[in-house]
Structure formats: structure tokens, C-alpha cells
């Protein structure tokens, strides 16, 4: 009998309970309506477009921008998967030395905003940067190659987005049943063959979820591509919004960006497939085995060290350089504790609300698959593909016309974070639910236990890692969000992101270094908790 016949992913039936589906549908429709606000705003703007506006947009340059955006997103996603999946495997399932420490270190680049990371790369590796200064006297290096353009944008976005793949895949590894791998090894498969033919396919939902987040993040990023001077749809939208009185062309460009995001969602849906990768047996799951790296131990350490140095140590070193330089020159450290408290407050609220909104969407998509629920799930991604300024302007338009009391208030900032980052909560939850079989829930319901009690006592503990991962991802990304915060915040309300941007755009890097350091420190604590949550239990018997 073939290996595939032993270890095919389960396609067990899903729930068909009408009361549960009805309640979730109501909640899901409310979330979908919220997520459609930016798209509705863009449609209203584009509907009134003049012929001149359409002629301005429908040019060869628009097609060129589409190819550049798609090419960058594809390159960054492929690189993030190539980095994130091996790191997740090394830190979760091998005897990598100090792997618990590495599991935190390789996730830390997630706390670096893309605009801070891009600036750090330019300041360190670009012409006239720190590395050139170090090489000038001993080696006579007068100028380093310019890293701006596609290469710089690809490098910056890859280094600061691969943790999305790493964290979701590491969390997925936690949910795997080692009996599948043991069965493959019992059939004579090698460790490498077992990983490729058994483990990797079972991690497909987690890899697809991480890839989707990276691709959509790349499509809507503005800071890194602007600093690296690489023109994409997002940069063109920003220039149209800020440089023209008529915002209609920018709205049309934004709709093109939404169309690109829909294409990405379709590809992710096909990549994930319809399989459910959960255990069919009963009882508690056995802990996973630690695989011995053997002669690959040192190359693995070198790989982890190189990624950590480039993605975390380098930007932090640049921040420290400017912090020390400012302190020596008498500018002080500029540690803005009030802004730090504001950032934690509004980002924490955004993460909590996003998690509540993500639950019905994920449950509908996994437990009640169908056309309507698939459409509802896809709607939850509409805001994530748009630049923050577009979402912010949409919310300004609707609040100014229909709810003036919300204008320039903290609840509106929280709503913006939910619209922008909801997929970061939905994807970990969906991946966790795909690994959770419905049998225990069905048994509990057959015994007369209420649905809410079944969820609280059975489902929630089993998908706890997805819940924590989703909330942490939204919190970390909201801490770094800039355009929406700048437009929607109450007057005088400062966050660490706004303080960093104000200093950097004014050329006062020493003033920006203090808030940037606080931003990294504030994000490092929840990231540490997140990285520890995805660790796996292990047995000390080492496989060959």
C-alpha cells in the first residue's frame, strides 16, 4: 500500500447545525459590512469619475505598476516562505542548540516597522552608510553599491515579514500528530522524505496563511517601497491622494489594488485546499520527537544567526547608534513614555476587538464551508490590501456624514485597526480550526451540552494558540501602523509610530531613535509570549 494511502489528510464532514450557523452568519455579516466600508467609499468615488480621470488611470503605466507590485509581492512571499518554514522546523522539532532562545530571536524582526527597517538598511549598507565608513580607511572603499530599487524593497520587506510565516508554521507544527510521521518512518521512509511527503503537506494551511499575510502586507506597504524608491501601486496612490485635489484617480487605483488582492486570495484558497489536517483517533496527542541535526547543526546555527543579524541586530544597532549620538550631542534620549502608553492602549484594544470579529468569520469558513461563507471570509481581507490612508479617508467620510461623534476619536482608531488587520486574526484561527476535528464537539452536543459551553470548554482551549497568535499579530502590527493613526487620532494623541515618523521625516534621527527603541521594547514582550506559546512538547528519544 502506498504511503499516501496511509497518510491522506482527513476530509471529515463539517457541521450543518442551523441555529449555530444562523447566529454566526449574523455576526459574520456585521463584520463583512464593516470591512466593506473602504470598498464602498472607493466605489462611490470612482462612480463619479470623469473621462479625464479614467484616461489618466487606464494607461500603460498602470499596467506596469501592476506587474511591479505583483512581482515584488511574489518575490517577497517566496523568500519569506524559504526563510520562515526552515526556521519554524529547526526551532520546533530539532535539537538545535539553545532553540528556545532562537525561537524568540528569529521572531523579533516582526517588531521592526518596515519604514524603520528600510531606513536602517540604507543607513548601514547604502552609499555613505555606516558600513562604508568602516571600510573606507582600512580598505579604501569610497562608495558601496546603491541598494535602492527592487532589490532594496525586496530585502527590506522579506526581512521584516518572514516572521508571519515562521510564527504560523511553528504554531501549525504544534497541532500536528506525530503518529503520521511515525507511520511514514515505519514504512521505511527517511527523515527528509517524511518531512517532504508527510509533514510539509500537513502544514499547508499554515504556510498558505502566512504567505497570504506576507503577500497582502507587501501590496499595501508604503514606507519601505518609498524609502527604497521603488514605485508600486501603493506609492502611486499616496502621491495621488497627497498631490492632487481630485482624489478620484487615487480611488480608481485603489480599486485596482483590491482586484490584485482578490487574485492573491484566490491563489491562497487553491493552495490551502479543502483538506482538514486533524487526528481521527481519540485520546490526548503524544508529544513530538526531537530530530537530531547531526552534521547539519552548525549550518543550522549559522542560518539562524545570519537571519537574526540582518533582520534584527542591524536595525537595532542603527537605532542605538543614533540614540547614543543624540545623547552625546545633548539632545537627550527622548524616551516618550506617554506615547508608549497610548500605543499599548489603542493597539491592545484593536487586537481584542479584531479577535472577537475574527471568531465568527473563521468558524463559518471552516465549519460551514460554502459559497456564502467563502465570500464572507474573502471580504474580511478587503481592508488589509489597502493602504492605511485609504481606509482612514473612508472612515473619515462615513463618520463625517453619518456619525460625527466618532470623528477623531479613539474608537475610530480601533475600528481602523480592525479593518486593516483583521486577516491577521482570521488566518491563525482558521489554521487552528482546520487541525481540530469536529467529533468531540458533535459528541458534546449529542450529550445535550449548550454550544457556548462546548466552545468554551472544548474548542477554545484546543485553538488557544491560534487565538494568542492572532491577537499578538494584530497588536504588533497595530503598534507600527502610521497613516491611519495620523489621520484618525484625537488632537494631541501621540503614539510611538507617530513620534518615530515625525522625527525621521524631519531628519532628526536622534529624536526618532528613542521612540523607535521603545517601540521595539514594547513589541518584544508580547512577541516573546507568542514565540513561547508555539513551542512544542517533546520526547527525548532522538530520531535519526
C-alpha positions as CSV (number, residue, x, y, z in Angstrom):
1,X,0.0,0.0,0.0
2,X,1.3,3.5,-0.8
3,X,2.4,6.0,1.7
4,X,-0.3,8.4,0.5
5,X,-2.9,5.8,1.2
6,X,-1.8,5.6,4.9
7,X,-1.5,9.3,5.5
8,X,-4.0,11.1,3.3
9,X,-5.4,14.3,5.0
10,X,-8.8,13.9,6.5
11,X,-11.9,15.3,4.9
12,X,-14.4,14.6,7.7
13,X,-17.8,16.1,7.4
14,X,-18.4,19.6,8.8
15,X,-21.3,20.9,10.9
16,X,-24.7,21.6,9.5
17,X,-26.4,22.9,12.6
18,X,-28.9,25.7,11.5
19,X,-29.0,27.6,14.8
20,X,-25.3,27.8,15.1
21,X,-24.9,28.7,11.5
22,X,-27.6,31.3,11.8
23,X,-26.0,33.1,14.7
24,X,-22.6,33.0,13.2
25,X,-24.0,34.4,9.9
26,X,-25.5,37.4,11.6
27,X,-22.1,38.2,13.3
28,X,-20.2,37.5,10.1
29,X,-22.5,39.8,8.1
30,X,-21.9,42.6,10.6
31,X,-18.1,42.1,10.3
32,X,-18.4,41.9,6.5
33,X,-20.4,45.2,6.4
34,X,-17.7,46.9,8.4
35,X,-15.0,45.6,6.1
36,X,-16.8,46.8,3.0
37,X,-16.8,50.4,4.1
38,X,-13.5,51.3,2.4
39,X,-14.5,49.5,-0.8
40,X,-17.9,51.3,-0.7
41,X,-16.0,54.6,-0.4
42,X,-13.8,53.8,-3.3
43,X,-16.8,52.7,-5.5
44,X,-18.6,56.0,-4.7
45,X,-15.5,58.0,-5.6
46,X,-14.9,56.0,-8.8
47,X,-18.6,56.1,-9.9
48,X,-18.3,59.9,-10.3
49,X,-15.1,59.8,-12.2
50,X,-14.8,61.9,-15.3
51,X,-13.5,60.7,-18.6
52,X,-10.2,62.5,-17.9
53,X,-9.8,60.6,-14.6
54,X,-10.3,57.3,-16.3
55,X,-7.9,58.3,-19.2
56,X,-5.3,59.2,-16.6
57,X,-5.5,55.8,-14.9
58,X,-6.0,53.5,-17.9
59,X,-2.5,53.9,-19.3
60,X,0.4,51.6,-19.8
61,X,1.9,52.9,-16.6
62,X,-0.9,51.4,-14.6
63,X,-0.2,48.0,-16.1
64,X,3.5,48.5,-15.3
65,X,2.7,49.3,-11.7
66,X,0.6,46.2,-11.5
67,X,3.4,44.0,-12.8
68,X,5.9,45.7,-10.4
69,X,3.6,45.2,-7.4
70,X,2.8,41.6,-8.3
71,X,6.5,40.8,-8.9
72,X,7.5,42.3,-5.6
73,X,4.8,40.5,-3.7
74,X,5.6,37.2,-5.3
75,X,9.4,37.6,-4.6
76,X,8.9,38.7,-1.0
77,X,6.4,35.8,-0.4
78,X,8.6,33.2,-1.8
79,X,11.6,34.4,0.2
80,X,9.6,34.7,3.4
81,X,8.4,31.0,3.0
82,X,12.0,29.9,2.2
83,X,13.2,31.6,5.5
84,X,10.2,31.1,7.7
85,X,9.4,27.4,7.2
86,X,13.0,26.1,7.9
87,X,13.2,28.3,10.9
88,X,10.0,27.0,12.3
89,X,11.1,23.4,11.8
90,X,14.5,24.0,13.3
91,X,13.2,25.7,16.4
92,X,10.2,23.5,17.0
93,X,11.3,20.0,16.1
94,X,15.1,19.6,16.1
95,X,17.9,19.6,18.7
96,X,19.2,23.0,17.6
97,X,21.4,24.3,20.4
98,X,19.5,27.0,22.5
99,X,16.5,26.5,20.3
100,X,14.1,28.1,22.8
101,X,16.2,31.3,22.6
102,X,16.3,31.1,18.9
103,X,12.6,30.7,18.7
104,X,12.3,34.2,20.2
105,X,15.2,35.8,18.4
106,X,14.1,34.8,14.9
107,X,10.6,36.2,15.6
108,X,11.9,39.6,16.8
109,X,12.1,41.3,13.3
110,X,8.3,41.4,13.5
111,X,8.6,44.3,15.9
112,X,10.6,46.5,13.4
113,X,8.3,48.8,11.3
114,X,9.1,48.4,7.6
115,X,10.0,52.1,7.3
116,X,12.4,51.8,10.2
117,X,13.9,48.7,8.8
118,X,14.3,50.2,5.3
119,X,16.0,53.3,6.8
120,X,18.3,51.1,8.8
121,X,19.3,49.1,5.7
122,X,20.0,52.3,3.8
123,X,21.9,53.9,6.7
124,X,24.0,50.8,7.2
125,X,24.5,49.3,3.7
126,X,23.8,52.2,1.3
127,X,26.3,54.7,-0.2
128,X,27.7,56.8,2.6
129,X,26.4,54.5,5.2
130,X,27.9,53.0,8.4
131,X,29.5,50.0,6.7
132,X,31.1,52.3,4.1
133,X,32.6,54.5,6.8
134,X,34.0,51.4,8.5
135,X,35.6,50.1,5.2
136,X,36.8,53.5,4.0
137,X,40.1,53.8,5.9
138,X,41.4,50.2,6.1
139,X,40.3,49.1,2.6
140,X,39.9,52.4,0.7
141,X,36.2,51.8,-0.1
142,X,34.8,55.1,-1.4
143,X,31.3,54.0,-2.3
144,X,29.1,51.0,-1.8
145,X,26.5,49.9,-4.4
146,X,23.1,51.5,-4.2
147,X,20.7,49.0,-2.7
148,X,17.5,51.1,-3.5
149,X,15.0,49.9,-6.1
150,X,13.6,46.4,-6.4
151,X,16.5,44.7,-4.5
152,X,16.2,47.1,-1.6
153,X,12.4,46.8,-1.3
154,X,12.6,43.0,-1.7
155,X,15.3,42.7,1.0
156,X,13.6,45.0,3.5
157,X,10.1,43.5,3.2
158,X,11.5,39.9,3.3
159,X,13.5,40.5,6.4
160,X,10.6,42.1,8.3
161,X,7.7,39.9,7.1
162,X,9.1,36.4,7.2
163,X,8.1,36.1,10.9
164,X,4.4,35.9,9.8
165,X,5.3,32.6,8.1
166,X,7.5,31.5,10.9
167,X,5.0,32.0,13.7
168,X,2.1,30.5,11.9
169,X,4.0,27.4,10.7
170,X,5.5,27.0,14.2
171,X,2.0,27.1,15.6
172,X,0.9,24.6,13.0
173,X,3.7,22.2,13.9
174,X,2.3,22.3,17.5
175,X,-1.0,21.0,16.2
176,X,0.4,18.0,14.2
177,X,0.0,14.5,15.4
178,X,3.4,12.7,15.4
179,X,1.7,9.4,14.6
180,X,1.6,10.3,10.9
181,X,5.4,10.8,10.8
182,X,5.9,7.6,12.8
183,X,3.8,5.7,10.4
184,X,5.9,7.0,7.5
185,X,9.1,6.1,9.2
186,X,7.7,2.7,10.0
187,X,7.2,2.2,6.2
188,X,10.9,2.8,5.6
189,X,10.8,6.5,4.7
190,X,13.9,8.6,5.6
191,X,13.6,11.7,7.9
192,X,13.9,14.0,4.9
193,X,11.4,12.1,2.8
194,X,8.9,12.0,5.7
195,X,9.2,15.8,6.1
196,X,8.6,16.4,2.4
197,X,5.9,13.9,1.8
198,X,4.0,13.9,5.1
199,X,4.8,16.9,7.4
200,X,5.0,19.6,4.7
201,X,1.6,18.8,3.2
202,X,0.0,18.8,6.6
203,X,1.5,22.2,7.2
204,X,-0.1,23.6,4.0
205,X,-2.8,25.6,5.8
206,X,-0.3,27.3,8.0
207,X,2.1,28.0,5.1
208,X,-0.7,29.3,2.9
209,X,-2.0,31.6,5.8
210,X,1.5,33.0,6.4
211,X,2.1,33.5,2.7
212,X,-1.3,35.4,2.3
213,X,-0.4,37.8,5.1
214,X,3.0,38.4,3.6
215,X,1.7,39.0,0.1
216,X,-1.1,41.3,1.2
217,X,1.3,43.2,3.5
218,X,3.7,43.7,0.6
219,X,0.9,45.0,-1.6
220,X,-0.2,47.7,0.9
221,X,3.2,48.7,2.3
222,X,4.2,52.3,1.7
223,X,7.1,53.0,4.0
224,X,9.7,50.5,2.7
225,X,9.0,51.0,-1.0
226,X,9.0,54.8,-0.7
227,X,12.4,54.8,1.1
228,X,13.8,52.4,-1.4
229,X,12.4,54.4,-4.3
230,X,10.6,51.5,-5.9
231,X,7.3,52.5,-7.5
232,X,4.3,50.4,-6.7
233,X,0.5,50.8,-6.6
234,X,0.7,51.9,-3.0
235,X,3.2,54.7,-3.7
236,X,1.2,55.9,-6.7
237,X,-2.0,56.0,-4.6
238,X,-0.2,58.1,-1.9
239,X,1.1,60.5,-4.4
240,X,-2.4,60.9,-5.9
241,X,-4.0,61.5,-2.6
242,X,-1.4,64.0,-1.3
243,X,-0.5,65.7,-4.6
244,X,-3.9,66.2,-6.3
245,X,-7.1,68.0,-5.2
246,X,-9.2,65.4,-7.0
247,X,-9.0,62.1,-5.2
248,X,-10.9,60.2,-7.8
249,X,-7.9,58.8,-9.7
250,X,-6.5,57.6,-6.4
251,X,-9.8,55.8,-5.7
252,X,-9.6,54.1,-9.1
253,X,-6.0,53.0,-8.4
254,X,-7.1,51.6,-5.0
255,X,-9.8,49.5,-6.7
256,X,-7.1,48.1,-8.9
257,X,-5.2,47.2,-5.8
258,X,-8.3,45.5,-4.4
259,X,-8.6,43.5,-7.6
260,X,-4.9,42.3,-7.2
261,X,-5.7,41.3,-3.6
262,X,-8.7,39.3,-4.8
263,X,-6.3,37.4,-7.1
264,X,-4.0,36.7,-4.2
265,X,-6.9,35.4,-2.2
266,X,-8.0,33.1,-5.0
267,X,-4.4,31.6,-5.2
268,X,-4.2,31.2,-1.5
269,X,-7.6,29.4,-1.4
270,X,-6.4,27.0,-4.1
271,X,-3.0,26.5,-2.3
272,X,-4.7,25.7,1.0
273,X,-7.1,23.2,-0.5
274,X,-10.2,21.7,1.3
275,X,-8.5,19.1,3.4
276,X,-8.7,19.1,7.2
277,X,-5.4,18.1,8.8
278,X,-6.5,16.7,12.2
279,X,-6.4,13.5,14.1
280,X,-9.0,10.9,13.5
281,X,-8.2,9.0,16.7
282,X,-9.3,9.7,20.2
283,X,-7.2,10.5,23.3
284,X,-4.6,13.0,24.1
285,X,-1.9,13.7,21.5
286,X,1.6,12.4,22.2
287,X,4.5,14.8,22.4
288,X,6.6,15.3,19.3
289,X,10.0,13.8,18.8
290,X,13.2,15.8,18.7
291,X,15.1,15.2,15.5
292,X,18.9,15.1,15.6
293,X,20.6,17.6,13.2
294,X,23.9,15.7,13.3
295,X,26.4,17.3,11.0
296,X,23.8,20.0,10.0
297,X,23.9,21.5,13.5
298,X,26.5,24.2,12.7
299,X,25.0,25.2,9.3
300,X,21.6,25.5,11.0
301,X,23.1,27.7,13.7
302,X,24.8,29.9,11.0
303,X,21.5,30.2,9.2
304,X,19.6,31.3,12.3
305,X,22.4,33.7,13.3
306,X,22.6,35.3,9.8
307,X,18.8,35.9,9.6
308,X,18.7,37.3,13.2
309,X,21.7,39.6,12.5
310,X,20.3,41.0,9.3
311,X,16.7,41.3,10.3
312,X,17.0,42.4,14.0
313,X,20.6,43.2,15.1
314,X,21.3,45.5,12.2
315,X,18.2,47.8,12.6
316,X,18.6,47.8,16.4
317,X,22.2,48.8,16.0
318,X,21.4,51.7,13.8
319,X,18.7,52.8,16.3
320,X,21.3,52.5,19.1
321,X,23.8,54.5,17.1
322,X,21.5,57.4,16.6
323,X,20.3,57.2,20.2
324,X,23.9,57.4,21.6
325,X,24.8,60.1,19.1
326,X,21.8,62.2,20.3
327,X,22.6,61.7,23.9
328,X,26.3,62.7,23.4
329,X,25.2,65.9,21.5
330,X,22.9,66.9,24.4
331,X,19.6,66.1,22.8
332,X,18.7,63.5,25.4
333,X,17.2,60.0,25.0
334,X,13.7,61.2,24.1
335,X,12.0,58.2,25.7
336,X,8.4,59.2,25.3
337,X,6.6,57.1,27.9
338,X,3.2,58.8,27.4
339,X,3.3,57.9,23.7
340,X,4.3,54.3,24.6
341,X,1.3,54.0,26.9
342,X,-1.0,55.4,24.2
343,X,0.4,52.8,21.7
344,X,-0.2,49.9,24.0
345,X,-3.7,51.1,24.9
346,X,-5.0,51.6,21.4
347,X,-3.2,48.6,19.9
348,X,-4.4,46.3,22.7
349,X,-8.0,47.4,22.2
350,X,-7.6,46.9,18.4
351,X,-6.3,43.3,19.0
352,X,-9.1,42.4,21.3
353,X,-11.8,43.7,19.0
354,X,-10.2,42.1,16.0
355,X,-10.1,38.7,17.7
356,X,-13.8,38.9,18.6
357,X,-14.6,39.9,15.0
358,X,-12.4,37.1,13.6
359,X,-14.1,34.3,15.5
360,X,-17.4,34.1,13.5
361,X,-15.5,34.6,10.2
362,X,-13.1,31.7,10.9
363,X,-15.8,29.4,12.3
364,X,-18.0,30.0,9.3
365,X,-15.2,29.4,6.9
366,X,-14.0,26.1,8.5
367,X,-17.1,24.6,10.0
368,X,-19.7,25.7,7.4
369,X,-17.9,25.9,4.1
370,X,-19.9,27.1,1.1
371,X,-20.2,29.9,-1.3
372,X,-21.7,32.4,1.0
373,X,-19.3,31.8,3.8
374,X,-16.3,31.8,1.4
375,X,-17.4,35.2,0.1
376,X,-17.8,36.4,3.7
377,X,-14.3,35.2,4.6
378,X,-12.8,36.9,1.5
379,X,-14.5,40.1,2.4
380,X,-12.6,40.2,5.7
381,X,-9.4,40.7,3.7
382,X,-10.5,43.7,1.7
383,X,-9.1,46.3,4.1
384,X,-5.8,44.5,4.6
385,X,-4.8,45.0,0.9
386,X,-5.5,48.8,1.0
387,X,-3.0,51.5,2.2
388,X,-3.8,52.9,5.7
389,X,-4.6,56.3,4.2
390,X,-7.4,54.9,2.0
391,X,-9.0,53.1,5.0
392,X,-8.6,56.2,7.1
393,X,-10.2,58.5,4.5
394,X,-13.1,56.1,4.0
395,X,-13.8,56.1,7.8
396,X,-13.5,59.9,7.8
397,X,-16.0,60.1,5.0
398,X,-18.6,57.9,6.7
399,X,-18.2,59.3,10.2
400,X,-18.4,62.9,9.0
401,X,-21.6,62.1,7.1
402,X,-23.3,59.5,9.4
403,X,-21.6,59.5,12.8
404,X,-19.9,62.8,13.7
405,X,-19.4,61.8,17.3
406,X,-16.9,59.1,16.2
407,X,-14.7,61.6,14.2
408,X,-11.2,61.9,15.6
409,X,-11.8,59.5,18.5
410,X,-10.0,56.5,19.9
411,X,-12.9,54.1,19.0
412,X,-12.4,55.2,15.4
413,X,-8.7,54.4,15.5
414,X,-9.6,50.9,16.9
415,X,-12.1,50.4,14.1
416,X,-9.4,51.3,11.6
417,X,-7.1,48.7,13.1
418,X,-9.8,46.0,12.9
419,X,-10.4,46.9,9.2
420,X,-6.7,46.9,8.4
421,X,-5.5,43.9,10.3
422,X,-8.5,41.5,10.7
423,X,-6.9,38.8,8.5
424,X,-4.0,38.6,10.9
425,X,-6.5,37.3,13.4
426,X,-8.6,35.2,11.0
427,X,-5.7,33.2,9.5
428,X,-4.3,31.7,12.7
429,X,-7.8,30.9,13.9
430,X,-8.7,29.2,10.6
431,X,-5.4,27.2,10.5
432,X,-6.0,26.0,14.1
433,X,-9.6,25.1,13.4
434,X,-8.5,23.1,10.3
435,X,-6.4,20.9,12.6
436,X,-9.3,20.4,15.1
437,X,-11.7,17.7,14.2
438,X,-15.5,18.2,14.8
439,X,-16.0,14.8,16.5
440,X,-15.6,16.0,20.1
441,X,-17.9,18.9,19.6
442,X,-20.5,16.6,18.0
443,X,-20.3,14.2,20.9
444,X,-20.7,17.0,23.5
445,X,-23.7,18.4,21.6
446,X,-25.2,14.9,21.5
447,X,-25.0,14.8,25.3
448,X,-27.1,18.0,25.5
449,X,-24.3,20.5,26.2
450,X,-25.0,24.0,25.0
451,X,-23.0,25.3,22.1
452,X,-21.5,28.2,24.0
453,X,-20.3,25.8,26.7
454,X,-18.9,23.4,24.1
455,X,-16.9,26.2,22.6
456,X,-15.6,27.5,26.0
457,X,-14.8,24.0,27.4
458,X,-13.6,22.2,24.3
459,X,-12.9,24.4,21.2
460,X,-11.3,27.4,22.8
461,X,-8.6,25.5,24.8
462,X,-7.7,23.5,21.7
463,X,-7.4,26.6,19.4
464,X,-5.7,28.7,22.1
465,X,-2.5,29.0,20.1
466,X,-4.5,30.4,17.2
467,X,-6.2,32.8,19.4
468,X,-3.0,34.0,21.0
469,X,-1.2,34.2,17.7
470,X,-4.0,36.2,16.1
471,X,-4.3,38.7,18.9
472,X,-0.5,39.1,19.1
473,X,-0.1,39.6,15.3
474,X,-2.8,42.3,15.3
475,X,-1.3,44.0,18.4
476,X,2.2,44.0,16.9
477,X,1.1,45.4,13.5
478,X,-1.2,48.0,15.1
479,X,1.8,49.3,17.2
480,X,3.6,50.1,14.0
481,X,0.6,51.5,12.0
482,X,1.2,55.0,10.9
483,X,-1.1,56.6,8.2
484,X,-4.4,55.6,9.7
485,X,-3.2,56.7,13.2
486,X,-2.1,60.1,11.9
487,X,-5.4,60.9,10.2
488,X,-7.8,59.4,12.8
489,X,-6.2,60.1,16.2
490,X,-7.7,62.7,18.5
491,X,-5.9,66.0,18.6
492,X,-2.7,65.7,20.7
493,X,-2.8,61.9,20.9
494,X,0.7,60.7,20.1
495,X,1.8,57.1,19.6
496,X,5.4,55.7,19.2
497,X,4.8,55.3,15.5
498,X,3.8,58.9,15.0
499,X,6.8,60.1,17.1
500,X,9.2,58.0,15.1
501,X,7.8,59.2,11.8
502,X,7.8,62.9,12.8
503,X,11.5,62.7,13.8
504,X,12.6,60.7,10.8
505,X,10.8,62.8,8.2
506,X,12.3,66.0,9.7
507,X,15.8,64.4,9.5
508,X,16.0,64.4,13.3
509,X,17.1,60.8,13.6
510,X,18.4,61.2,17.1
511,X,14.9,62.3,18.1
512,X,13.3,59.3,16.4
513,X,15.7,56.8,17.9
514,X,14.2,57.0,21.4
515,X,10.6,56.3,20.4
516,X,11.9,53.6,17.9
517,X,13.7,51.8,20.8
518,X,10.6,52.0,23.0
519,X,8.5,50.6,20.1
520,X,10.9,47.6,19.7
521,X,10.9,47.0,23.5
522,X,7.1,47.3,23.8
523,X,6.5,44.8,21.0
524,X,9.2,42.4,22.2
525,X,7.3,41.4,25.3
526,X,4.1,40.1,23.6
527,X,6.3,38.6,20.8
528,X,8.2,36.7,23.4
529,X,5.0,35.3,24.8
530,X,3.8,34.4,21.3
531,X,7.0,32.7,20.5
532,X,6.9,30.6,23.7
533,X,3.3,29.7,23.0
534,X,4.2,27.9,19.8
535,X,6.8,25.7,21.4
536,X,6.1,22.0,21.2
537,X,6.3,19.3,23.8
538,X,9.0,16.9,23.1
539,X,10.2,13.4,23.9
540,X,13.9,12.9,24.5
541,X,14.2,10.0,22.0
542,X,16.0,11.4,19.1
543,X,15.2,10.3,15.6
544,X,17.9,9.5,13.1
